């Protein structure tokens, strides 16, 4: 089973991406993605 999560930029805190993740995984998702506001690749973390 999966649930929808939102990813926010760790630099400017803008919420740019949404994705799905498994409900069995309880740690926060972290990926390096492109932020349109910062205009560079930054770490994006799952928000609450």
Phi and psi in degrees as GROMACS dihedral restraints (atoms count N, CA, C in turn):
[ dihedral_restraints ]
;  ai    aj    ak    al  type     phi  dphi    fc
    3     4     5     6     1  -123.5    20    10
    4     5     6     7     1   159.1    20    10
    6     7     8     9     1  -134.2    20    10
    7     8     9    10     1   152.4    20    10
    9    10    11    12     1   -82.3    20    10
   10    11    12    13     1   133.4    20    10
   12    13    14    15     1  -128.9    20    10
   13    14    15    16     1   156.4    20    10
   15    16    17    18     1  -111.5    20    10
   16    17    18    19     1   137.2    20    10
   18    19    20    21     1  -105.0    20    10
   19    20    21    22     1   133.6    20    10
   21    22    23    24     1  -120.0    20    10
   22    23    24    25     1   145.1    20    10
   24    25    26    27     1   -67.2    20    10
   25    26    27    28     1   135.6    20    10
   27    28    29    30     1   -77.5    20    10
   28    29    30    31     1   -17.3    20    10
   30    31    32    33     1   -85.3    20    10
   31    32    33    34     1   -54.0    20    10
   33    34    35    36     1  -110.8    20    10
   34    35    36    37     1    -2.8    20    10
   36    37    38    39     1    62.9    20    10
   37    38    39    40     1    20.2    20    10
   39    40    41    42     1   -82.0    20    10
   40    41    42    43     1   139.9    20    10
   42    43    44    45     1   -91.0    20    10
   43    44    45    46     1   103.7    20    10
   45    46    47    48     1  -103.3    20    10
   46    47    48    49     1   -32.6    20    10
   48    49    50    51     1  -128.1    20    10
   49    50    51    52     1   151.0    20    10
   51    52    53    54     1  -129.7    20    10
   52    53    54    55     1   145.2    20    10
   54    55    56    57     1  -152.5    20    10
   55    56    57    58     1  -179.4    20    10
   57    58    59    60     1  -117.0    20    10
   58    59    60    61     1   153.0    20    10
   60    61    62    63     1  -144.2    20    10
   61    62    63    64     1   160.3    20    10
   63    64    65    66     1   -70.0    20    10
   64    65    66    67     1   142.1    20    10
   66    67    68    69     1   -76.7    20    10
   67    68    69    70     1   -15.4    20    10
   69    70    71    72     1   -76.7    20    10
   70    71    72    73     1   -18.7    20    10
   72    73    74    75     1   -89.7    20    10
   73    74    75    76     1   119.5    20    10
   75    76    77    78     1  -102.0    20    10
   76    77    78    79     1    -1.5    20    10
   78    79    80    81     1   -93.0    20    10
   79    80    81    82     1   158.1    20    10
   81    82    83    84     1   -74.2    20    10
   82    83    84    85     1   141.3    20    10
   84    85    86    87     1   -78.9    20    10
   85    86    87    88     1   134.5    20    10
   87    88    89    90     1  -134.0    20    10
   88    89    90    91     1   125.7    20    10
   90    91    92    93     1  -139.4    20    10
   91    92    93    94     1   157.6    20    10
   93    94    95    96     1   -95.9    20    10
   94    95    96    97     1   115.4    20    10
   96    97    98    99     1  -131.5    20    10
   97    98    99   100     1   166.9    20    10
   99   100   101   102     1   -83.6    20    10
  100   101   102   103     1   129.4    20    10
  102   103   104   105     1  -103.3    20    10
  103   104   105   106     1   125.0    20    10
  105   106   107   108     1   -70.6    20    10
  106   107   108   109     1   -29.0    20    10
  108   109   110   111     1   -75.1    20    10
  109   110   111   112     1   -46.7    20    10
  111   112   113   114     1   -78.8    20    10
  112   113   114   115     1   -21.6    20    10
  114   115   116   117     1    63.6    20    10
  115   116   117   118     1    37.4    20    10
  117   118   119   120     1  -159.6    20    10
  118   119   120   121     1   169.6    20    10
  120   121   122   123     1   -80.6    20    10
  121   122   123   124     1   125.2    20    10
  123   124   125   126     1  -135.8    20    10
  124   125   126   127     1   167.0    20    10
  126   127   128   129     1   -72.9    20    10
  127   128   129   130     1   132.6    20    10
  129   130   131   132     1  -115.7    20    10
  130   131   132   133     1   131.6    20    10
  132   133   134   135     1  -117.9    20    10
  133   134   135   136     1   152.9    20    10
  135   136   137   138     1   -67.6    20    10
  136   137   138   139     1   133.5    20    10
  138   139   140   141     1   -94.3    20    10
  139   140   141   142     1   165.8    20    10
